[in-house]
Amino acid sequence: MTFNRVFIGVAWPYANGPLHLGHAAGSLLPPDIFSRYHRLRGREVLMVSGSDEHGTPITVTADKRKVTPAQVADEYHREHVKTLERFGIQFDLFFRTSDTHHKEVVWDIFNKLLEKGLIYKKEIVALFCGQCSRFLPDRYVEGKCPHCASVDARGDQCDACGKPLDPTDLKEPKCKLCGSTPGPRTTEHFFFKLSALQQDLENYISDKKHWRAGTINFTRNWLKEGLRDRAITRDLQWGVEIPLPGYDTKRIYVWFEAVIGYLSTSREWARRKGAPNDWERFWKDPSVRSYYFLGKDNIPFHTIIWPAILHGYGGLNLPYDVPANEFLSFAGEKFSKSKGIGIELPAYLDRFDADAMRYYLTINMPELHDTDFTWEEFVRKNNDELVGTLGNFVNRVLTFTFKNFGMVPAAAEEEELDREATRMIESTYHNVEKHLEACQFKPAMKEVMNLAQFGNRFIDTKAPWKLLREDKTRCGGALYVCLRLTKALAMLVYPFLPFSGRKLWKMLGEEGDIGQSSWEDGKKALAQDRKLPKPDTLFKKLELADVLGISAKPESGGKMAPAPAKDAAGKAGAPQMPQPPAAQSSPEESGAWFDKALIRIGKVLEVSPHPSADKLLVAKIDLGTETRQIVAGMRMHYKPDEMLGKHVAVIVNLEPAKLRGMESQGMMFAFDDEKAEGKRIALVVPASEVKTGERVLALGRPAVQQAPSMGIKDFQKAEMRGAAVTALQGEKAVLAMPGRTLEASVNPNFKIGLKVAVLLADTPAVLVTESGVPLVPEREIADGSKIR
């Protein structure tokens, strides 16, 4: 079937944090390449997405920040729009689920399915947290997966095995807010009758032989197990309201209403352009091909749930293809906004060109299997391939031609190698088209780079620098063929690298915007004797030291570490730690203090508010061989139950002190971000399981043998701060914090991106337990935060 119109739906990112490279590789970059290609082919394209503002990750973030979900959603929706533009992702409309027009479409579908008997009411048992006095939606519950026994499954899905879940499915469930164990309680909800659509969906996927193996197999397995009716409402105050009276405390749940965003955004796009029925051309014409781009964790929502909703509603196109990507991981872990794992796009774009990352993510795209991101490979691909192959060829051609001709030289009589160049252009075009039509972006990009490699061989063989002296006409003819190759490369590379493709098009003196040109224009002859503008560098070489540190792990809070200092020549040098400000203690004093400190890992047994101080908490802490009472000024930052059961770092040879009448027999360590609005505190904790009572050591410094009692004034001589691990070389690591970088010894428990506690002594040293576990912040905290 021929087609002239393409609909592209892109998975909606949650508006609970910055976009990261996992979003780009999984669901943002592939459809942008696909869209740009089809527009060049002259097809009508409608590409839509938006911010998913009603997912429970937004409410979880809001709860942590003590702000409203609307504030969180507004903040990140605005940021998403800016980031997408900077990264070159071009939507016809990037909408939001909080918009009234979206709600109206959701209500229309809800009512239609209700009339058809595909939505019904039913009493169910849901998890209720007595401590928080609320029902717990999926993301508010974590526990053990009933299918694969993963211990950190969420109430909506297990990332380890990909199975969708309900909170009541989890074994050993825990409330994410307070850590207590929720219990079952009866509540009434609306259900979508998926079971009634089983056969329709089996018929729907029966001819989907063009789907990726992972997508079709995942879908078939779901259907093989038999579809179960699913609740489409939750006990929430944030989300799309139920369009019926008497349900003020419930909302339509995100997995049902967010996918409807593809339709509501299409209708809003038509309304805004003054043609309110124009959306129908993409949704009701059976010749239109509808593609949905997403990560593999979203497969069932787009191959079963959304098609079921569309089928039940009637009269609208079902997905033609769902090219779901596998996961891009970072240091072996899946990118995750909620867990803070990844590399944030805004941080990257603040420092480097979008196309460098677009190239790397394309050539390393997880189309058929998970792939891992490393800064080392990113720099190598950029320097060896983008700069060394593509950039090198076009720079050689344009610089030499501009210098010696100043214009497009005349074509000469063709030689066999010239004809081979024409065949290579045609062959590359054919292969790139074949791959892009099938949503195969990585092999398509390889074809483009193969043409650039041919171009380098061509110019080496022709040697125009020799021909310039011997036969300027033949030299001009050789350069004309080189410019034809360059023009083809500009067009071929544009869908992948739009900023570079557009720049290269202009350096060839071509008129108009390449994005408004025709795909076939890249193969057309150049206007001879046309003046060429002065060429400019297309790509920049990168230094590994300059990119290390733009990472986010649970321990690093997503902050971008500064680049290492550069020498007078502008080259990145070895990390240097500047002298500390005069107001701080000297490194010698800091080290001498630590060598006399006895620090152990204690387990918090009890916590209660101080009876006569509203900023103090009183904690009972097990230190392995004894229990101590510690009074801490953390009441404004931690609820008592948030500290229960945690392992914390405690200095035990501090002189006892009375705080508002209660004795404190030591002190817990905490990161203190003084610059954060309202201040922010995070307990210093081990990065993984340890034994209660373990000593805390500074790697590279001798353990304390004698630990005399010390006063608080001695403690104030110490300087310890949080720093992010930005590079690892054997047993050494580069650590970064605002305004400084430093080097310290580490062990195999350290990973790039980990935020660690560092003693700023004469030789900086990271803090670890006796078993070698690094000490890290218990919650998100800024790099450089002081440990008190």
N, C-alpha and C positions, 0 to 999 in steps of 0.2 A: 504494500500500500504506500503510495506517495503521500507526503505530508508537507505542508507549507507553514504550519503553525506549531509552536512548541511551548508547552507550559512547564515551568520549572518551580517546584516547591522545595524550599531549603529548610531543614530542621531548625526549629526556633530555639535559640540559646536562652537559658535562664538569665534573668536580669538580676543576678545576685553577686556579680563580680566581673572583672575585666575578661574580655575574650582572650583565649590562649591559643597556642599552636595546635593543640588537639582539635579545637573547633575548626581552625583553618584547614588542617590536613583532612579531617573527617568529613566536614559538611559544607564548608564555605568556599574553598578554592576550587574543588572539582566543578561545581555548578557554574562558577564564574567563567572558567575556561570554556565549558560547554556552551554557555550562553553567548559569549563573545564569538565563538566559532559559528554558531547557527545564525547570528545576526549578520556576520560577514557573508554567509551563504545566501543572504536575502530572505531568510525565513522570519516570520513574525515570532517574537519571543516575549513571553510574560514571565518574569522571574520575581518571586515574592518570598518574603519571610518576615520575621519580626521578633520582638522581645517577648518571651514567655514570662509574663509578670505574675502569674497566679500559682506557679509551682511552689511546693512547700520549701524548697531551698531558699526562696525569697523570705518567707516568714521565719525560717530558722535564722537567717542572717539578721533580720530585723530584731528578733528576740535577743540575739547576742549583743547587738548594738544599742538596744533599748530605744529604737525608733520605729516608725510605722512601716509596714510593707510598701506602702505607696512611695515613701521617701527613698527606700532602697531601689525600687523599680525605676523611679524617675531618674535617679542618679546614673544607674547603669544603662538605661535605655539611651540617654544622651551620649554617654561614653561609647556605647556600641556603634551608634550612627557615625560618630567621628572616626572611630577605629576602622570601620569597614571602608570608609572613603579613603583613608590614608593607605590601607592595604590594597586598594584597587578592586574591592568587591562591589559590583555594580547591580543594584536591585532596581526594578521598576517601582517597587514600594517596599520599604521596611517598616512594618506596622507594629502595633502593640495590642496585647490581649485585654488591656484595661479600657480600650476605646469603646464608646457606646455602640458604634456601628458593628464592632465585632460581637458584642453581647446580643444585638438584635438578630444576627445570623444564627448564633448558638441557640437562642430561644426558638427561632423558627424551626430548626432541625429537631430540637428537643420535643416541641409540640407535635410535629409531624410524626415522629417515631412513637410518641405516646398515643396518638390517634390510631396508629396502625397496630398497637399492641406489642411493639418491640421495646417499649419501656414500661416497667411496672414497679410497684412498691413492694417492699418486703422488709420484715424485721430481721436484723442480724445481730450477731455478737461482735462487738468491736473492743479494742483495747482502751482502757480508761486509766489515766494516771491519777491516783488519789492525792499524791503529793502536789501535783500541779492543778488538780480539779478540772481536768479537761480530757476529752477524747483525743487520741493521738493519731493524726494522719500518718501516712506511710513514712515520710522522711523524719518523723519524730520518734521512730522506733528503729532500733538496731538489735541484731541478734544472730543466732546461728541459722544458716540456710538449711532447710529440711531436705534439700536435694543433694548438695555437695558438701555440707557441713562447714562451709566457710564461716568464720566467726564474726565477720564484719558486714554481713548482708543487711540491706535496708528493707524497710517495710514495703517498698514497691518493687524491688528487683535485687537480685544477687549479681553483682558485677563479675564474680568469679565464674559462674556457669551460665549467666545470661537469662536465667529463669525469672519471669515476672512473679511477684509475690503479693500477698495481702499481709498486713501486719500480724494477723492472727496465725499466719503460716509459720512465723518464726519460732524457733526454739530458743529458750532462755532470753526472751525479749527484755530490753532495757529502754527506759525513757531517755531520749537524747538530751532533754532539758535538765533533768535532775539526777539521772542515773538510777532511779528506783525501778522496781519491777511493776509494770502495769498489770491490771486485772481485766477480765472480761466483763462487759456490760451491754445490755440490749439497747439498740437504737434502730430507727426506721430509715431506710434509704431507697433510692430509685435504682433499678437495675436495667442494664442493656441486655436484651435477650439474644446474645450471641449464638446460643445453641440452635436457635431457629434458622440461622443463616449458614450453618455448617456446609450443607450441600452446595449452596450458591458460591461459597468461597472456594470449595474444592473445584467446582467448574471453572471459576475465575482463573485459578493458577494453573490449570491443566495445559495451557498453551504457552506458558512463560518459559520457554526453552532458552530465551535470550537473557534471562536473569543470571546473575553471578551464582556460582555453586553454593556459597555460604548463605546467600539470601533465600534461595529456593529450598535448600535443605532445612534451614531453620523454620521456614513457614510450613513445610510439609510435616515436620515433627510436631509442631503445634497442633495442626489439624488431626494428625494421627492420634494424638492423646485425647481428642474430643474437646470442642469448645465449651467453656463454662460461662454462664451469665456473669456479668461483672457489675459491681456497684459503680454508678457514675456520679454519686454525690458523697459528700463528706461533712462531718460536723466541724465547720470552719466559719470564720468571719471574713475571710479574704478570698475573693474569687467572683465568678459570675453567679449572680443570684438565680434561684430556681423560679421560673415564671409562673408560679402557683402560690396562692395564699397559704399561710400557716407554716412556712419553712424558713423563717427569718434567721435561724441559727445554722442553717446548712447552705452549702454552695455546690454548684456543679463542679465535678472534680477535673483536674487539669488534664489527665490523660484523654478525657473525652472532648473537652472544649478546645484544647490547644491545637489539635489537628484540624479543627474546623477553621482555624486561622488561615489556612490556605485559600479557602473559599471566601471568607470575610475580607481578606486582603485584596483578592481579585475584584470583588465587588466595590471595595473602597477605591481601588485604583481607577475603575471605570467612572465612579461618581466624581472623583477629583478632576478627571479630564473632561468632564462635561458630557459624557456619553454613558449614562447609567446602565445601559443594557449591554455594553461592549464586552463585559466579562463572559457573556454567554458564548461568544465566539471561541473561547478557550475551554469551556466546560461542557458544552452541549453538542459540539461538532465531533462526531466519532473519528474523523480523520486526524484530529489533533493528538499529538503524542504527549502524554503527561509523565514527567520524570520527577522523582523525589530523591533528594540527596541527604544522606544522614550517616551516622555511625552505627555499627552493628548492634549496639545496645538498644537502638530504636526500631529495629526491623519489625517486630510483631505489631507495633502501633501503626505501621505504614503498609504492611502487607496483609493484615487481618483486621485490626480495629477500624482504621480509616476506610478501607474498601467495604467493610460491613456497614458502616454509617452511611456511606454513599449509596450502597445498594439498597439499604432500607429506605432511604429518603427518595431515591429514584430520579432518573432523568439526567444524571451527571456522569461525566467520564471517570472511570476508575484508573488507577495508576497503570501506565504502560510499562514502566521500568522503575525499579527501586535499587539503584546502584549504591548499596551500602558499603562503606569502607570499614576495614578492620581498624584496630586501635594504633595510634602513634603513642609510644610510651616514652617516658623520660627517666633515665637511670633505672629502667626496668619496671617502672610503675605507670599505670594509666593516668593520662592527664585528667585532672578533676578540679573544677571550680570549688566544689564543696570541701574537698580535702586540701585545697591549696597546692596541688601538685601540678607543675607545669612551667611554661615560659609565657609570660603575658605579652600579648601583641603590642599594647601601648608602650611598654618598656622597651621592647625591641625597636619599634618604629621611632622612638625618640633618638635613637643612635645610628640606625642603619637604614639602607634603602629597602623598600618593600620587595623589589624584584629579586634580590639575592635570596630572600627567604622563600618567595614564591617558587623560584627554581629548585631550591633544595627540597621543599615539600613535594613538588611534582615528581622529581627524579627519585625520591625516596617514599613515594605515596603508598600507604598501606592498603592497596586495592584488593589483594588476595590473601594477605597474612599480616599479622602485627609487625610493625617495624619500630626500631628504637632511635630516638633522637640523641645525637651527641654534638657538642660544639666542635669537636675536632673534625668530624666528618663534614659538618656544615662549612667550616673554613676551607677544608680540602676541596670540596665540590665547587665552591665559589672560585677559589684561586686556580685550580687545575682545569676546570671545565668552562665555567661561565667567563672568567677572565682569560684563561690560557687558550681556550679553543674558540669560542664564539667572539668574545671581545677582541682577541688577538687578530682574527681574520678581518673583521670589519674595520678595525683601526688601521691595519696595514693597507687595506684597499683605499679607504677614504683619505688617509693622510698622504699617501703617495700620489693619488690622483689629484688631490687639491693642490699639492705642492708643484706638480709638474705639468698639469693641464688646467686646473682651475674650473673645469667644467666636465660634463659627461663627454668623453671622447667618442669619435665615430667608430662604429662597428667595422671590423675588417673581414676579409674573406675567412670563412670558418675553416678551422682545422679539426682533426679528429677529437682532440681533447675538448675543444669548444662544444662539439656535438655531444660529447659525453656529459658535459656540464648541463646541457639542456635536458638530456635524459635523466640526470640525477634530480633536477628540479621537478620534472614530471613525476618521477618515481616517488620522491619524498612527499609531494602533494598527495598522491594517491594513497600512500601508506598512512600519512597523518589523518586524512579524511576517514579511512577505514577504521582506524583506532578511535578517533573522536566520536564517530557515529555510534560506536559500541561502548562509549564511556571508558575507554582504556587510555588514561592520560599519561601514565609513566612511559609506556612504549611509544606513544606519539611524541613525547618530548625527546626521547632517544633518537627518533628519526630526524628531528630537527638538528640535533647536535651532530649526527652523522653527516648531514649536509655541510655543516660548518667545518667539520674535519676534512671533507672533500675539498672545500674552498681553500683551506690551508695547503693541502697537497697541490691543488691547481696552481696557486700563486707561486709555490716553491718551484714547480716544474716549468712554468712559463718564465719565471725570473724577469719581471718587467724592468728591474733596475739595470739588467744587461741589455734588454731590448731598447731601452731609452737611448743608449749610445749607438746601437747598431741599426735599428729600424724603428723610428718613432711611430710609424703607422701601425706596425704589428704590436708595438707596446700599447698604443691606444686601444687596439682591438682586444688584447688580452685583458686590459683593465675594464673594458666595456662588459666583457663576460663576467669579470669579478663583481662589477656593479649589479649585473643581473642576478647573480647569486646572492648578493647583499640585499637586494630588493625582495627576493623570494624569502630570505631569512627574516626580514622585517615583518612581512605578513604572517609567515608561519609561526613566528615567536610571539606575535601580538596577543593571542588569546591567553598564553601562559604568563607572559611578562609585558603587560600593557604599557607600563611607563617606558620601558626600553624600546619596545616595538614602535611606539609613537615617536620617540626621540630619534630613532634610526631612520624612520620614514622622512622626517624633516631634514635630517642630515643628507639625505639623497636628493633634497630639493623637491620632493613630491608635494603637490598642492593638496590642501584640505586635510582633514583629520583621518588618520588611518582607520579609526573606528567607524567612519561613515563611508569607507571605501568598499569595494567588492573583494571577496576572497580571491577571485581570479586576477585582480589587479596586480598581485604579487608576481605573476608570470608574464606580465606584459612588458614589451620593450620600453627602454628608457628614452626620454626625449633627448636626442643628441644635441650637443652644443649648449645644453642648459647649464647655467652657472651653478656651482656647488657651494653651499655655505661652508665656513670653516668648521672642520670636524671637532667633536668633543669626545672625551672619554665616556664610554658606554657603561662600563662596570669598574668597580673599585676592588683592589686587592685588600684582603682583611688579615689582621694579625690576631692569632688566637687569644692573646692576652687582652685584647680590646673587647672581645665578646664574652669572655668568661664572667659569670656573675649575674647575667640577665636570666635569673631562674627563680622559680617559686616552688618550694617544697613545704610540707606542713610546718617544718621548723623555721622556714625563712620568711614566711608571711608574704611572699610574692614581691618583695622589694628588690630593686635593681642596685647591685653594688656598683660603685664607681670604677672606672677603668684604672689600671695601674698607671703610676706616674710615667711620663715620657722624658727621655733625655733631650739634650739640646737639638739633636738631629730629628726629633719627632718620633723616634722609635720606642716601642714599649720596652722598658727595662725591667730588671728584677724588682719584685715588690719591695717597696721601702716604707718603713714606719716612721712618720715624722715625730719629732720630739713632742711630748705631751705639753699642754698648756701649763704655764707656771703655777696656776692655782691648784693643779692636781699634785698628788704625791709623785715622787720620782719612781722610775721603774725599780731601782734598788730597794726603796722602802716597801714597795708593793710586794716584791719577791720575799724580802725578809719577813714581812708579816705572814705571808702564806706558809712559809717554812715552819712557823710556830703554831699554825692553826690546826685544830683537830676537827675535821668535818666528816660526818657520817650520813648515810642514807637512812632516814626514818620513815615509818609508815603512820599516817594520820589515823588515830583510833577514834577520837571524839573531837567535836568542835562545837563551841557554843558562844553566843555573844557575851562580851564583857558586861557584867551587871551594872557598871557605872561609867562606861565610856562607849559612846556610840560609834567610834571608829575602830574599836579593838575587838579581836576574836581571841578566845582562849582555847588552845588545842592540847590534847593529850597525844604524845608521839612515842611510838615504840621504836627504840634504837637497837633492838636485838638483844641486848643484855639488861636493859633498864627502860623505864618509861619516864619521860620528862614532860613537864608542863611548860608550854611556850605561849607567850602573849604576843600577838602580831597585829600590826595596824593594817589589816586587809579587809575589814568589814565592808568598806565601800566598793571593793573589787571582787570579792568572793562571797557567795552564800555558804553557810556552814556545810550544807550537804554537797557542795561542789568540791570540797577538799577531802571529804571522807574517803579513806582507802588509798589515797595517793601516796606514792613514795616521793619524798622531798629531801633536799639537801639541808642539813642542819649543822651549824657550828656548835660544838658541845663544850669547848673549854673557854667559853665567854663567861665572865663574872656574872652571877645571878643579879637580876635587877627587879625592883618592884615598879609595876606600871599601874597606876590608879588603884593601888592596894593589892594587886595580885602579882605573885612572883613569877618571873619568866626565867627559865633555866636553860637558856640558849636562844638561838635565833634561826628562823628559816630564811633561806636565800630566795630572792625574787628579782626578776628583771623589772626595771622601773623606767618606762618611757615617759619622761617628764614633758616632752614636747607634744604628746598626743592631747587632743582636746579632752579636757576632764581628767587627764592623766590616765595611765594604763599600767596595770601590774600583771606579771605572769610568774608563777612559781617556777623555780629551777628544779627540773625533774630528770630522771634518767630517760634516755631515748627508747629503751626497751626494758624487759623484765630483769630485775636484780634481786639480790637477797637483802632483806632488812638488816641494817647494821653495817653494810659494806662501807669501807673507807672511801673518801673522795681524794683523788690525787691530781697533781698537775703533771701531765706527761713531760718527761725530761728533767723533772726536779725530784730530789730524794724525798722519801716519805718521812713524815714527822716521827722522831723517836721520843723526844721529850715534849710534852704539851703543857706548859705552865698556864695557869689561868691568865687571861688577858682582858683588859677593859675595852669599853666601846671606843675610846680614843685610839687605841691600837688598831682596831678594825677599820677606822676611818682612813688609815694610811693605805689601805688596799684599793686597787683599781681593777675591777673585773667587768667585762662587757660582753654583749652578744655580737657574734660575727658570723657571716655566711661563708661556708666552704665553697670557693669558686674554682679551684683546680687541685688535682691530686697528682703527685709524682712520687711513686714509691711510698716511703714513710714520711713524706713531707706534704704539706697542704698550703695553698694560698688562701688566706682569710681576708674578708672585706667587710668594712663598716664605713659609714659616711666619713669622708675625708682622709681615709687611711687604708692601706693594705699591709699585711704582714705575713710572715711565714712561720709555721709551727710544725712540730712533730705530731703525727697522727698514727692510728692503727687501722686494721681492716674494717672496723665498725663505722668508719666515716665514709660519707658519700657526698658528691657534689650537690650543692643546694642545701645541705644540712646546716641549720643555725646552731651554733655551739657557744658554751660559756668559755671565755678566755681570760686568763690572768695576764694583765699587761705588765709583765716584769721586764728585767733587762733582756731576757730571752722570752718572748711570748710563749705561753703554754696553755693548752686546752685542758679543761677539767673533765676527768673520767672517773668512773668507779673502779674499785680494785679489779673487777672482772673486765675492765676495758670499755664499758658502755659510756658514750659521751653524755654530758649534761646539756639539756636543751630547755627552751621555754615551754611551759605547759599549754600555752595558748599563743595566738598570733601576737607578735610584738615587733617593733621596729628594730632594724639593724643598728647596732651601736648603743642600745639601751644599757644603762648601768646596772650592775648587780649590787643590791644593797642587803 
